[in-house]
Amino acid sequence: VKQRLTEAVIWPITEPERFSRMGIEPPRGILLHGPPGTGKTFVTRALAHESGAAFFSIKGAELLDKFVGESERGVREVFARARAAAPAILFFDEVDALAPVRGRSSTSVTDSVVAALLTEIDGVAERGDVSVIGATNRKDLIDPALLRAGRFEIHIELGLPGVDGRRALLALSDVPFAEGVDLDQLAEKTEGLSFADLDGMLREAALTALRNDASALSVGWDEIEKAMRRFRE
């Protein structure tokens, strides 16, 4: 995932000659998809930091306006702001809410927004150094025209973390663990939890420790196992 994102976002900004040398254009758009809490927004922020690009984050539902023409204008303005600040990364979170399959909605607003998005992404030559990234938990709900080559053409799945990913997050956590807590064992026991779940579980364990003792300084297995049971219910 890291390599594909580097090729699609960082290289066009930092080393565009790689593409011109090979006679190709950089990818126009990237779609990150996968279960909730797997770090799609976090990964995109890290990309912006790594590439030195300005970062614009838009929630899909934020751009939808009941007044005809307002939503399409919002899409155009977002792209204009990104072009003005280029190099930039334009991140559409919950893009399925913004661009659902046309014809299924009870309102024409979303159909118009899809058309506006298609127009802006197709105008990549005039767009400047702007990478467009969308994130969704439901790729199947997005209008197919947006998923073709030249639009959100690169699809990258961010699935639930494996044991190594969970162990890395535990090592980065600020939660103080008691001496008897083996992080390798904890990483094994948290199979099936997303990064967001894991973070929430540790917060719940720390709160449990404080409920039991207001002056607690660390989190032990008892608190962790109680928190894990709640997250698996």
C-alpha positions in Angstrom: 0.0 0.0 0.0 2.8 2.4 1.0 4.6 1.8 -2.3 1.6 2.3 -4.5 0.6 5.5 -2.7 4.2 6.7 -3.1 4.1 6.1 -6.8 0.7 7.7 -7.3 1.0 10.7 -5.0 4.6 11.5 -3.9 6.4 10.9 -7.2 4.2 13.2 -9.4 4.9 16.0 -6.9 8.6 15.4 -6.1 9.9 13.6 -9.2 7.5 14.3 -12.1 10.4 13.6 -14.6 10.0 9.8 -13.9 6.6 9.9 -15.7 7.7 12.2 -18.6 10.7 9.9 -19.2 8.4 6.9 -19.6 5.9 8.8 -21.7 3.0 8.4 -19.3 0.9 10.7 -17.1 0.6 10.3 -13.3 -2.6 8.6 -12.1 -5.5 11.1 -11.8 -7.2 9.7 -8.7 -6.9 7.1 -6.0 -9.7 5.4 -4.1 -8.9 4.0 -0.6 -11.5 1.4 0.5 -12.0 -1.0 3.4 -13.7 -1.4 6.7 -14.2 1.6 9.1 -11.3 2.5 11.4 -8.5 1.1 9.2 -6.6 4.4 8.9 -7.7 5.8 5.5 -7.7 9.4 6.6 -4.5 8.9 8.7 -2.7 7.5 5.7 -3.7 10.4 3.5 -2.5 13.0 6.1 0.8 11.2 6.3 1.1 11.3 2.5 0.5 15.1 2.5 3.2 15.5 5.2 5.7 13.3 3.3 5.2 15.1 0.0 5.0 18.6 1.5 1.6 19.1 -0.2 -1.2 21.2 1.1 -4.0 19.1 2.4 -7.7 19.7 1.9 -10.1 17.2 3.6 -13.8 17.2 2.6 -16.5 15.0 4.1 -18.8 13.8 1.4 -22.0 14.9 3.0 -20.6 18.4 3.7 -20.8 19.4 0.0 -24.4 18.3 -0.5 -26.8 21.2 -0.4 -30.5 21.1 -1.0 -30.4 24.2 -3.2 -29.9 23.4 -6.9 -26.5 24.4 -8.1 -25.0 25.0 -4.7 -23.4 21.5 -4.4 -21.9 21.7 -7.9 -20.5 25.1 -7.1 -19.0 23.7 -3.9 -17.2 21.0 -5.9 -15.7 23.6 -8.3 -14.6 25.8 -5.4 -12.9 23.0 -3.6 -10.9 22.1 -6.8 -10.1 25.8 -7.3 -8.7 26.2 -3.8 -6.6 23.1 -4.2 -5.2 24.4 -7.6 -4.4 27.8 -5.9 -2.4 26.0 -3.2 -0.7 23.4 -5.4 1.0 21.0 -4.9 -2.0 19.8 -3.0 -3.9 16.7 -2.0 -7.7 16.8 -2.2 -9.2 14.2 0.1 -12.9 13.3 -0.2 -13.9 11.2 2.8 -17.1 9.2 2.6 -17.1 9.7 -1.2 -20.0 7.2 -1.5 -22.3 9.9 0.1 -21.1 12.5 -2.3 -21.2 10.4 -5.5 -23.6 7.5 -5.3 -24.8 5.6 -8.3 -26.8 8.0 -10.5 -30.5 7.4 -10.9 -30.9 5.7 -7.5 -31.4 8.9 -5.4 -34.7 10.6 -4.8 -33.0 14.0 -5.5 -31.2 15.2 -8.6 -28.6 16.9 -6.4 -26.3 13.9 -6.1 -26.5 13.3 -9.9 -25.4 16.8 -10.5 -22.5 16.5 -8.0 -21.3 13.3 -9.7 -21.3 15.2 -13.1 -19.4 18.1 -11.5 -16.8 15.7 -10.0 -16.3 13.9 -13.4 -15.8 17.3 -15.1 -13.2 18.5 -12.5 -11.3 15.2 -12.4 -11.3 15.0 -16.2 -9.8 18.4 -16.4 -6.6 17.1 -14.9 -4.4 18.8 -17.4 -5.5 22.2 -16.1 -5.7 21.0 -12.5 -2.1 21.5 -11.7 -0.3 19.5 -9.1 -3.4 18.2 -7.3 -3.8 14.6 -6.3 -7.4 13.5 -5.7 -8.0 10.8 -3.2 -11.3 9.3 -2.2 -12.1 7.1 0.8 -15.1 4.8 1.3 -16.3 1.9 3.4 -18.7 0.9 0.5 -17.0 1.0 -2.9 -20.1 -0.7 -4.4 -22.2 2.4 -3.7 -20.0 4.8 -5.8 -21.1 5.7 -9.4 -19.2 3.4 -11.8 -18.2 6.4 -14.0 -16.0 7.7 -11.2 -14.2 4.3 -10.9 -12.9 4.1 -14.5 -9.4 4.9 -15.8 -8.7 8.6 -15.6 -10.9 9.1 -12.6 -10.5 7.2 -9.3 -8.5 4.7 -11.3 -6.2 3.2 -8.6 -8.2 1.2 -6.0 -6.2 0.4 -2.8 -7.8 -1.7 -0.1 -6.9 -0.9 3.5 -8.0 -4.0 5.4 -8.0 -4.9 9.1 -4.5 -4.8 10.5 -2.5 -8.0 10.9 -0.7 -9.0 14.1 2.4 -6.9 13.1 0.3 -3.8 12.5 -1.5 -4.2 15.8 1.8 -4.7 17.6 3.2 -1.6 16.0 0.2 0.5 17.2 0.5 -0.9 20.7 4.2 0.1 20.8 3.2 3.7 19.8 0.4 4.0 22.3 0.8 6.5 25.2 -1.2 4.2 27.5 1.2 3.0 30.3 1.1 -0.8 30.5 1.7 -2.7 33.7 4.8 -4.9 33.9 3.0 -8.1 33.3 1.4 -7.0 30.0 3.1 -8.7 27.1 2.4 -6.6 24.0 3.1 -9.5 21.6 0.5 -11.6 23.4 -1.9 -8.6 23.4 -1.4 -8.2 19.6 -2.3 -11.8 19.1 -5.4 -11.5 21.3 -6.8 -8.5 19.4 -7.4 -10.3 16.1 -10.2 -8.7 14.1 -10.0 -5.3 15.7 -9.3 -2.2 13.5 -6.8 0.5 14.5 -9.7 2.6 15.7 -11.1 -0.3 17.7 -7.7 -1.0 19.3 -7.3 2.7 20.2 -10.8 2.7 21.7 -10.2 -0.5 23.6 -7.0 0.9 25.2 -8.9 4.1 26.2 -11.6 2.0 27.8 -9.0 -0.1 29.7 -7.4 3.1 31.0 -10.7 4.5 32.1 -11.5 1.1 33.9 -8.2 1.3 35.7 -9.0 4.9 36.9 -12.5 3.9 38.0 -11.0 1.2 40.2 -8.3 3.5 41.5 -8.2 7.2 40.8 -4.4 7.3 41.3 -3.7 4.3 38.9 -0.5 4.7 37.0 -0.8 1.8 34.5 -3.2 -0.6 32.8 -3.0 -4.3 33.6 -4.5 -7.5 32.0 -7.7 -7.3 34.1 -8.6 -3.9 32.7 -7.6 -4.9 29.2 -9.6 -8.1 29.1 -12.7 -6.3 30.4 -12.3 -3.7 27.7 -11.8 -6.4 25.0 -15.0 -8.1 26.0 -16.9 -4.9 25.5 -15.4 -4.4 22.0 -16.3 -7.9 21.0 -19.9 -7.8 22.2 
